[in-house]
Amino acid sequence: MQVTFYGVRGSCPSPGAEFIKYGGNTACVHVELDDGTDIILDAGTGIKNLGQKLIKKTNDIHLLLTHNHWDHIQGFPFFAPIYQAGRNIYITPGQTTLAENDAILRQMSGSYFPVDYTTLKSHINIIAKPVDITSWQIGSARICRLPMNHPGSGSSFSIEENGKKIAYITDNELYPPYKKSTDFLDWVEFARDADLIIHDAQYMLADMPHKAGWGHSVAEEAVKLAMGSRAKRMALYSHDPVRTDDEILAIEKHCQEIIEIVDAKLVLFAAAEGLSLSL
Ligand SMILES: [Zn+2]
């Protein structure tokens, strides 16, 4: 599996000189399976640049959406393959409280966007899995999902292929003040022995309690999850849109120090646009 980050920012894009090292685009990760299958996690603004790569191919595209908040669908109208005649695009929507499975398409209609989704030349298929389906196959990979703790809910995903595993858990509040969908220990099982866990780390303890209930995690709590699941690598993800490069670097170092204190075997880094890992 080849995993590449195209958008690592939460909530809102962050262009500007202070946001270059980690990047300003919102959520999008590309997973290229060993069998050549292309899986995309979320369609934030980062998917625009990924589209410039995938437009050169003609194979099926599988897009897994966590939920429909803007920062996870906003890049889709600028994803070049949707304008490619005959291109097959399969979209699995997140399990949200409001089951608006085609929200990603309907943003291309009415007063929101000049090109209506009904005129697209690609074949876009919304594959809404029944509620009780928690696992299925895409290409040679096994996909599993688990409900996020987030306002409006949504899905987190794991992808396993040839003995390698990624857990993609963003917009997830590990310890929410509202009724949670998934307990911390269930997250530990979900991410168990992952080769890479990508987890929301938008906040620091200093942001609390002001931002409790906004649907994102404190970085230290995300690190605790990664260590508990005995993941090999962790990417801090969904960076706060106001967090500068220097501030993210400081969070990264702080989290690495926690790992050193407990002598855990976890390699931690802050996700950055363009970073690509071979698993
Ligand atoms: Zn969200």
Residues whose N, C-alpha, C, O or C-beta is under 5 A from the ligand:
A	BS01	ZN	H69 D171
